[in-house]
Structure formats: structure tokens, C-alpha cells
Amino acid sequence: MAADDQDPGGPGGTGGPWGPQPSRRDKRLYLVLMTICIGLFVISWAVLDRYSQAAAIAVSAVALVIPPFAVIIANAASASDRRRP
């Protein structure tokens, strides 16, 4: 193994050049938020579009905002682990 190739630290790794891996809770939270996002898109264009295009666009706008917040929320705990004391 070369000096530049660091081991990521295994399960729940704490080392490596990429920092600590997200916890299982963080991954689950990200999955839930992204599932909600996809669900909102499907509901807005498969169901709401038949009744109100304005409502479908509004729900799509809400769904569009979820992914950046999902990443921020899911990585918040991991980011605090990367800070040096």
C-alpha cells in the first residue's frame, strides 16, 4: 500500500483522507428525506397535475429544496467529527 493510499478505517471508519464515514442514523435520515423528495415529485405530477397545475408546481418546488437540506442534515454529525480539537 502506497503512502498516499490510506485505509478508510473499516466499518464506521475514523481514518483515511476522506474523514469519518456517516453513521447508520445519518444514512437512514438521508434515505428518508430523499424518499420523501421522490414521493413528492411523483404525487405532484401523477396526481396533483390532474386537478391543479399550480399545486403541482408548488409541491415540485418543495421537493426541489429537499435534496440540499438532506445532504446538510445527514452530514452535520459527520462534519463535527472532522473538526480538529
N, CA, C and O atoms as a printed pandas DataFrame, in Angstrom:
     atom_number atom_name residue_name chain_id  residue_number  x_coord  y_coord  z_coord
0              1         N          MET        A               1    0.850   -1.171    0.000
1              2        CA          MET        A               1    0.000    0.000    0.000
2              3         C          MET        A               1    0.900    1.239    0.000
3              4         O          MET        A               1    1.809    1.346    0.823
4              5         N          ALA        A               2    0.650    2.162   -0.909
5              6        CA          ALA        A               2    1.461    3.364   -1.013
6              7         C          ALA        A               2    1.153    4.307    0.143
7              8         O          ALA        A               2    0.140    4.171    0.828
8              9         N          ALA        A               3    2.046    5.259    0.338
9             10        CA          ALA        A               3    1.872    6.198    1.447
10            11         C          ALA        A               3    0.639    7.077    1.250
11            12         O          ALA        A               3    0.023    7.511    2.224
12            13         N          ASP        A               4    0.277    7.342   -0.017
13            14        CA          ASP        A               4   -0.883    8.190   -0.280
14            15         C          ASP        A               4   -2.195    7.453   -0.092
15            16         O          ASP        A               4   -3.223    8.086    0.149
16            17         N          ASP        A               5   -2.187    6.132   -0.195
17            18        CA          ASP        A               5   -3.402    5.328   -0.069
18            19         C          ASP        A               5   -3.629    4.979    1.389
19            20         O          ASP        A               5   -3.036    4.038    1.916
20            21         N          GLN        A               6   -4.496    5.747    2.037
21            22        CA          GLN        A               6   -4.792    5.483    3.437
22            23         C          GLN        A               6   -6.029    4.624    3.529
23            24         O          GLN        A               6   -6.947    4.745    2.718
24            25         N          ASP        A               7   -6.050    3.755    4.522
25            26        CA          ASP        A               7   -7.209    2.909    4.763
26            27         C          ASP        A               7   -8.338    3.773    5.314
27            28         O          ASP        A               7   -8.118    4.535    6.254
28            29         N          PRO        A               8   -9.558    3.671    4.743
29            30        CA          PRO        A               8  -10.651    4.488    5.251
30            31         C          PRO        A               8  -11.100    4.122    6.651
31            32         O          PRO        A               8  -11.962    4.803    7.207
32            33         N          GLY        A               9  -10.560    3.093    7.233
33            34        CA          GLY        A               9  -10.851    2.809    8.623
34            35         C          GLY        A               9  -11.876    1.728    8.844
35            36         O          GLY        A               9  -12.270    1.517    9.991
36            37         N          GLY        A              10  -12.330    1.039    7.843
37            38        CA          GLY        A              10  -13.276   -0.053    8.029
38            39         C          GLY        A              10  -14.678    0.446    8.326
39            40         O          GLY        A              10  -15.009    1.596    8.036
40            41         N          PRO        A              11  -15.516   -0.434    8.916
41            42        CA          PRO        A              11  -16.894   -0.054    9.212
42            43         C          PRO        A              11  -16.948    1.116   10.180
43            44         O          PRO        A              11  -16.344    1.076   11.253
44            45         N          GLY        A              12  -17.676    2.161    9.795
45            46        CA          GLY        A              12  -17.742    3.347   10.647
46            47         C          GLY        A              12  -16.397    4.007   10.750
47            48         O          GLY        A              12  -16.063    4.607   11.772
48            49         N          GLY        A              13  -15.611    3.897    9.676
49            50        CA          GLY        A              13  -14.205    4.297    9.669
50            51         C          GLY        A              13  -13.957    5.668   10.261
51            52         O          GLY        A              13  -14.762    6.587   10.110
52            53         N          THR        A              14  -12.853    5.785   10.923
53            54        CA          THR        A              14  -12.499    7.053   11.539
54            55         C          THR        A              14  -11.265    7.654   10.906
55            56         O          THR        A              14  -10.869    8.766   11.256
56            57         N          GLY        A              15  -10.648    6.939    9.976
57            58        CA          GLY        A              15   -9.426    7.447    9.378
58            59         C          GLY        A              15   -9.583    7.636    7.897
59            60         O          GLY        A              15  -10.692    7.629    7.361
60            61         N          GLY        A              16   -8.466    7.805    7.247
61            62        CA          GLY        A              16   -8.474    7.957    5.807
62            63         C          GLY        A              16   -8.533    9.407    5.396
63            64         O          GLY        A              16   -8.853   10.278    6.204
64            65         N          PRO        A              17   -8.227    9.665    4.154
65            66        CA          PRO        A              17   -8.195   11.049    3.682
66            67         C          PRO        A              17   -9.580   11.673    3.537
67            68         O          PRO        A              17   -9.696   12.892    3.407
68            69         N          TRP        A              18  -10.619   10.863    3.557
69            70        CA          TRP        A              18  -11.962   11.388    3.346
70            71         C          TRP        A              18  -12.700   11.640    4.644
71            72         O          TRP        A              18  -13.861   12.045    4.605
72            73         N          GLY        A              19  -12.094   11.424    5.763
73            74        CA          GLY        A              19  -12.730   11.665    7.045
74            75         C          GLY        A              19  -13.618   10.515    7.467
75            76         O          GLY        A              19  -13.640    9.472    6.814
76            77         N          PRO        A              20  -14.348   10.696    8.547
77            78        CA          PRO        A              20  -15.191    9.621    9.075
78            79         C          PRO        A              20  -16.383    9.338    8.163
79            80         O          PRO        A              20  -16.902   10.228    7.490
80            81         N          GLN        A              21  -16.791    8.094    8.163
81            82        CA          GLN        A              21  -17.957    7.697    7.382
82            83         C          GLN        A              21  -19.225    8.094    8.138
83            84         O          GLN        A              21  -19.228    8.114    9.369
84            85         N          PRO        A              22  -20.311    8.410    7.410
85            86        CA          PRO        A              22  -21.558    8.756    8.093
86            87         C          PRO        A              22  -22.091    7.570    8.895
87            88         O          PRO        A              22  -21.909    6.412    8.520
88            89         N          SER        A              23  -22.739    7.880    9.983
89            90        CA          SER        A              23  -23.294    6.828   10.824
90            91         C          SER        A              23  -24.522    6.211   10.145
91            92         O          SER        A              23  -25.038    6.730    9.156
92            93         N          ARG        A              24  -24.959    5.111   10.702
93            94        CA          ARG        A              24  -26.146    4.431   10.160
94            95         C          ARG        A              24  -27.372    5.335   10.264
95            96         O          ARG        A              24  -28.217    5.341    9.369
96            97         N          ARG        A              25  -27.471    6.091   11.344
97            98        CA          ARG        A              25  -28.584    7.028   11.534
98            99         C          ARG        A              25  -28.563    8.112   10.456
99           100         O          ARG        A              25  -29.608    8.465    9.908
100          101         N          ASP        A              26  -27.370    8.643   10.150
101          102        CA          ASP        A              26  -27.247    9.665    9.116
102          103         C          ASP        A              26  -27.678    9.130    7.757
103          104         O          ASP        A              26  -28.372    9.812    7.004
104          105         N          LYS        A              27  -27.261    7.899    7.448
105          106        CA          LYS        A              27  -27.637    7.289    6.174
106          107         C          LYS        A              27  -29.144    7.071    6.097
107          108         O          LYS        A              27  -29.759    7.300    5.055
108          109         N          ARG        A              28  -29.734    6.630    7.201
109          110        CA          ARG        A              28  -31.176    6.388    7.231
110          111         C          ARG        A              28  -31.953    7.698    7.067
111          112         O          ARG        A              28  -32.959    7.741    6.359
112          113         N          LEU        A              29  -31.486    8.759    7.720
113          114        CA          LEU        A              29  -32.135   10.059    7.604
114          115         C          LEU        A              29  -32.060   10.570    6.168
115          116         O          LEU        A              29  -33.039   11.101    5.643
116          117         N          TYR        A              30  -30.904   10.410    5.535
117          118        CA          TYR        A              30  -30.749   10.816    4.136
118          119         C          TYR        A              30  -31.708   10.029    3.243
119          120         O          TYR        A              30  -32.355   10.600    2.365
120          121         N          LEU        A              31  -31.796    8.724    3.467
121          122        CA          LEU        A              31  -32.687    7.879    2.677
122          123         C          LEU        A              31  -34.143    8.311    2.840
123          124         O          LEU        A              31  -34.883    8.375    1.859
124          125         N          VAL        A              32  -34.554    8.606    4.059
125          126        CA          VAL        A              32  -35.933    9.038    4.316
126          127         C          VAL        A              32  -36.219   10.355    3.606
127          128         O          VAL        A              32  -37.258   10.499    2.963
128          129         N          LEU        A              33  -35.310   11.313    3.717
129          130        CA          LEU        A              33  -35.527   12.612    3.082
130          131         C          LEU        A              33  -35.580   12.501    1.554
131          132         O          LEU        A              33  -36.403   13.153    0.910
132          133         N          MET        A              34  -34.712   11.684    0.984
133          134        CA          MET        A              34  -34.720   11.536   -0.468
134          135         C          MET        A              34  -35.944   10.755   -0.941
135          136         O          MET        A              34  -36.453   11.006   -2.033
136          137         N          THR        A              35  -36.420    9.811   -0.129
137          138        CA          THR        A              35  -37.649    9.090   -0.475
138          139         C          THR        A              35  -38.840   10.041   -0.461
139          140         O          THR        A              35  -39.709    9.965   -1.331
140          141         N          ILE        A              36  -38.882   10.927    0.515
141          142        CA          ILE        A              36  -39.944   11.935    0.561
142          143         C          ILE        A              36  -39.873   12.826   -0.672
143          144         O          ILE        A              36  -40.902   13.160   -1.259
144          145         N          CYS        A              37  -38.671   13.207   -1.062
145          146        CA          CYS        A              37  -38.484   14.057   -2.239
146          147         C          CYS        A              37  -39.028   13.379   -3.495
147          148         O          CYS        A              37  -39.797   13.982   -4.242
148          149         N          ILE        A              38  -38.635   12.143   -3.727
149          150        CA          ILE        A              38  -39.112   11.421   -4.903
150          151         C          ILE        A              38  -40.627   11.222   -4.837
151          152         O          ILE        A              38  -41.319   11.353   -5.847
152          153         N          GLY        A              39  -41.135   10.906   -3.654
153          154        CA          GLY        A              39  -42.577   10.740   -3.485
154          155         C          GLY        A              39  -43.348   12.013   -3.810
155          156         O          GLY        A              39  -44.409   11.961   -4.432
156          157         N          LEU        A              40  -42.810   13.158   -3.387
157          158        CA          LEU        A              40  -43.478   14.423   -3.694
158          159         C          LEU        A              40  -43.501   14.693   -5.195
159          160         O          LEU        A              40  -44.507   15.164   -5.727
160          161         N          PHE        A              41  -42.395   14.396   -5.882
161          162        CA          PHE        A              41  -42.383   14.575   -7.340
162          163         C          PHE        A              41  -43.414   13.682   -8.015
163          164         O          PHE        A              41  -44.142   14.131   -8.900
164          165         N          VAL        A              42  -43.480   12.440   -7.606
165          166        CA          VAL        A              42  -44.434   11.501   -8.218
166          167         C          VAL        A              42  -45.869   11.953   -7.949
167          168         O          VAL        A              42  -46.699   11.970   -8.858
168          169         N          ILE        A              43  -46.155   12.317   -6.706
169          170        CA          ILE        A              43  -47.505   12.764   -6.361
170          171         C          ILE        A              43  -47.872   14.040   -7.110
171          172         O          ILE        A              43  -48.994   14.189   -7.595
172          173         N          SER        A              44  -46.911   14.957   -7.199
173          174        CA          SER        A              44  -47.237   16.233   -7.838
174          175         C          SER        A              44  -47.566   16.085   -9.314
175          176         O          SER        A              44  -48.488   16.736   -9.805
176          177         N          TRP        A              45  -46.828   15.238  -10.033
177          178        CA          TRP        A              45  -47.062   15.156  -11.474
178          179         C          TRP        A              45  -47.956   14.002  -11.892
179          180         O          TRP        A              45  -48.450   13.998  -13.020
180          181         N          ALA        A              46  -48.180   13.037  -11.038
181          182        CA          ALA        A              46  -49.077   11.941  -11.397
182          183         C          ALA        A              46  -50.493   12.171  -10.872
183          184         O          ALA        A              46  -51.461   11.695  -11.464
184          185         N          VAL        A              47  -50.612   12.897   -9.764
185          186        CA          VAL        A              47  -51.924   13.071   -9.140
186          187         C          VAL        A              47  -52.370   14.532   -9.172
187          188         O          VAL        A              47  -53.428   14.845   -9.717
188          189         N          LEU        A              48  -51.571   15.421   -8.595
189          190        CA          LEU        A              48  -51.987   16.818   -8.460
190          191         C          LEU        A              48  -52.121   17.533   -9.795
191          192         O          LEU        A              48  -52.935   18.446   -9.931
192          193         N          ASP        A              49  -51.333   17.129  -10.777
193          194        CA          ASP        A              49  -51.379   17.790  -12.079
194          195         C          ASP        A              49  -52.761   17.683  -12.719
195          196         O          ASP        A              49  -53.152   18.556  -13.493
196          197         N          ARG        A              50  -53.493   16.637  -12.406
197          198        CA          ARG        A              50  -54.845   16.463  -12.961
198          199         C          ARG        A              50  -55.829   17.482  -12.403
199          200         O          ARG        A              50  -56.799   17.845  -13.068
200          201         N          TYR        A              51  -55.577   17.942  -11.179
201          202        CA          TYR        A              51  -56.506   18.846  -10.515
202          203         C          TYR        A              51  -56.057   20.298  -10.553
203          204         O          TYR        A              51  -56.868   21.195  -10.779
204          205         N          SER        A              52  -54.773   20.531  -10.335
205          206        CA          SER        A              52  -54.274   21.902  -10.289
206          207         C          SER        A              52  -52.794   21.934  -10.653
207          208         O          SER        A              52  -51.953   21.361   -9.961
208          209         N          GLN        A              53  -52.500   22.609  -11.741
209          210        CA          GLN        A              53  -51.097   22.714  -12.133
210          211         C          GLN        A              53  -50.317   23.591  -11.163
211          212         O          GLN        A              53  -49.133   23.352  -10.928
212          213         N          ALA        A              54  -50.964   24.593  -10.605
213          214        CA          ALA        A              54  -50.282   25.462   -9.645
214          215         C          ALA        A              54  -49.869   24.673   -8.405
215          216         O          ALA        A              54  -48.767   24.854   -7.888
216          217         N          ALA        A              55  -50.751   23.802   -7.932
217          218        CA          ALA        A              55  -50.420   22.971   -6.771
218          219         C          ALA        A              55  -49.295   22.000   -7.109
219          220         O          ALA        A              55  -48.412   21.762   -6.285
220          221         N          ALA        A              56  -49.322   21.443   -8.309
221          222        CA          ALA        A              56  -48.265   20.514   -8.730
222          223         C          ALA        A              56  -46.918   21.224   -8.785
223          224         O          ALA        A              56  -45.903   20.659   -8.377
224          225         N          ILE        A              57  -46.900   22.442   -9.278
225          226        CA          ILE        A              57  -45.654   23.213   -9.343
226          227         C          ILE        A              57  -45.174   23.569   -7.949
227          228         O          ILE        A              57  -43.975   23.514   -7.678
228          229         N          ALA        A              58  -46.090   23.936   -7.055
229          230        CA          ALA        A              58  -45.711   24.273   -5.681
230          231         C          ALA        A              58  -45.119   23.060   -4.959
231          232         O          ALA        A              58  -44.110   23.187   -4.265
232          233         N          VAL        A              59  -45.736   21.893   -5.116
233          234        CA          VAL        A              59  -45.217   20.684   -4.472
234          235         C          VAL        A              59  -43.869   20.303   -5.073
235          236         O          VAL        A              59  -42.983   19.838   -4.356
236          237         N          SER        A              60  -43.704   20.493   -6.373
237          238        CA          SER        A              60  -42.420   20.216   -7.007
238          239         C          SER        A              60  -41.339   21.160   -6.493
239          240         O          SER        A              60  -40.190   20.755   -6.318
240          241         N          ALA        A              61  -41.702   22.413   -6.250
241          242        CA          ALA        A              61  -40.734   23.369   -5.706
242          243         C          ALA        A              61  -40.283   22.952   -4.306
243          244         O          ALA        A              61  -39.107   23.075   -3.965
244          245         N          VAL        A              62  -41.213   22.464   -3.508
245          246        CA          VAL        A              62  -40.855   21.964   -2.175
246          247         C          VAL        A              62  -39.929   20.759   -2.309
247          248         O          VAL        A              62  -38.938   20.650   -1.587
248          249         N          ALA        A              63  -40.252   19.857   -3.233
249          250        CA          ALA        A              63  -39.420   18.673   -3.443
250          251         C          ALA        A              63  -38.033   19.050   -3.960
251          252         O          ALA        A              63  -37.054   18.365   -3.666
252          253         N          LEU        A              64  -37.949   20.116   -4.713
253          254        CA          LEU        A              64  -36.671   20.576   -5.256
254          255         C          LEU        A              64  -35.741   21.093   -4.162
255          256         O          LEU        A              64  -34.521   21.019   -4.305
256          257         N          VAL        A              65  -36.295   21.608   -3.083
257          258        CA          VAL        A              65  -35.499   22.174   -1.998
258          259         C          VAL        A              65  -34.983   21.090   -1.039
259          260         O          VAL        A              65  -34.016   21.330   -0.317
260          261         N          ILE        A              66  -35.595   19.930   -1.017
261          262        CA          ILE        A              66  -35.244   18.888   -0.045
262          263         C          ILE        A              66  -33.829   18.328   -0.207
263          264         O          ILE        A              66  -33.145   18.189    0.806
264          265         N          PRO        A              67  -33.338   17.996   -1.412
265          266        CA          PRO        A              67  -32.016   17.360   -1.514
266          267         C          PRO        A              67  -30.852   18.132   -0.884
267          268         O          PRO        A              67  -30.046   17.517   -0.186
268          269         N          PRO        A              68  -30.721   19.448   -1.093
269          270        CA          PRO        A              68  -29.612   20.134   -0.424
270          271         C          PRO        A              68  -29.708   20.060    1.105
271          272         O          PRO        A              68  -28.699   19.887    1.789
272          273         N          PHE        A              69  -30.922   20.192    1.628
273          274        CA          PHE        A              69  -31.084   20.094    3.076
274          275         C          PHE        A              69  -30.836   18.669    3.574
275          276         O          PHE        A              69  -30.332   18.475    4.680
276          277         N          ALA        A              70  -31.184   17.686    2.768
277          278        CA          ALA        A              70  -30.927   16.294    3.146
278          279         C          ALA        A              70  -29.433   16.049    3.307
279          280         O          ALA        A              70  -29.006   15.383    4.250
280          281         N          VAL        A              71  -28.649   16.581    2.395
281          282        CA          VAL        A              71  -27.195   16.418    2.474
282          283         C          VAL        A              71  -26.637   17.149    3.690
283          284         O          VAL        A              71  -25.798   16.608    4.409
284          285         N          ILE        A              72  -27.096   18.365    3.919
285          286        CA          ILE        A              72  -26.600   19.144    5.061
286          287         C          ILE        A              72  -26.959   18.461    6.375
287          288         O          ILE        A              72  -26.107   18.322    7.254
288          289         N          ILE        A              73  -28.204   18.037    6.517
289          290        CA          ILE        A              73  -28.646   17.398    7.757
290          291         C          ILE        A              73  -27.951   16.060    7.964
291          292         O          ILE        A              73  -27.516   15.752    9.074
292          293         N          ALA        A              74  -27.844   15.272    6.916
293          294        CA          ALA        A              74  -27.244   13.942    7.048
294          295         C          ALA        A              74  -25.753   14.009    7.354
295          296         O          ALA        A              74  -25.218   13.098    7.986
296          297         N          ASN        A              75  -25.070   15.066    6.920
297          298        CA          ASN        A              75  -23.629   15.169    7.140
298          299         C          ASN        A              75  -23.256   16.052    8.325
299          300         O          ASN        A              75  -22.071   16.233    8.603
300          301         N          ALA        A              76  -24.228   16.597    9.021
301          302        CA          ALA        A              76  -23.920   17.500   10.124
302          303         C          ALA        A              76  -23.148   16.807   11.238
303          304         O          ALA        A              76  -22.178   17.372   11.745
304          305         N          ALA        A              77  -23.542   15.617   11.629
305          306        CA          ALA        A              77  -22.848   14.897   12.694
306          307         C          ALA        A              77  -21.457   14.487   12.248
307          308         O          ALA        A              77  -20.512   14.553   13.035
308          309         N          SER        A              78  -21.315   14.066   10.997
309          310        CA          SER        A              78  -20.009   13.664   10.497
310          311         C          SER        A              78  -19.071   14.862   10.402
311          312         O          SER        A              78  -17.869   14.730   10.633
312          313         N          ALA        A              79  -19.612   16.030   10.062
313          314        CA          ALA        A              79  -18.790   17.221    9.953
314          315         C          ALA        A              79  -18.206   17.608   11.309
315          316         O          ALA        A              79  -17.069   18.073   11.384
316          317         N          SER        A              80  -18.966   17.421   12.365
317          318        CA          SER        A              80  -18.450   17.765   13.689
318          319         C          SER        A              80  -17.327   16.811   14.093
319          320         O          SER        A              80  -16.446   17.189   14.865
320          321         N          ASP        A              81  -17.349   15.569   13.578
321          322        CA          ASP        A              81  -16.282   14.620   13.867
322          323         C          ASP        A              81  -14.995   14.974   13.139
323          324         O          ASP        A              81  -13.911   14.599   13.584
324          325         N          ARG        A              82  -15.100   15.693   12.023
325          326        CA          ARG        A              82  -13.912   16.034   11.230
326          327         C          ARG        A              82  -13.167   17.239   11.784
327          328         O          ARG        A              82  -12.009   17.466   11.432
328          329         N          ARG        A              83  -13.813   18.008   12.639
329          330        CA          ARG        A              83  -13.154   19.193   13.188
330          331         C          ARG        A              83  -12.011   18.782   14.103
331          332         O          ARG        A              83  -12.125   17.848   14.896
332          333         N          ARG        A              84  -10.943   19.482   13.973
333          334        CA          ARG        A              84   -9.767   19.180   14.806
334          335         C          ARG        A              84   -9.910   19.883   16.161
335          336         O          ARG        A              84  -10.354   21.029   16.223
336          337         N          PRO        A              85   -9.539   19.206   17.225
337          338        CA          PRO        A              85   -9.655   19.843   18.562
338          339         C          PRO        A              85   -8.646   20.939   18.770
339          340         O          PRO        A              85   -8.619   21.560   19.833
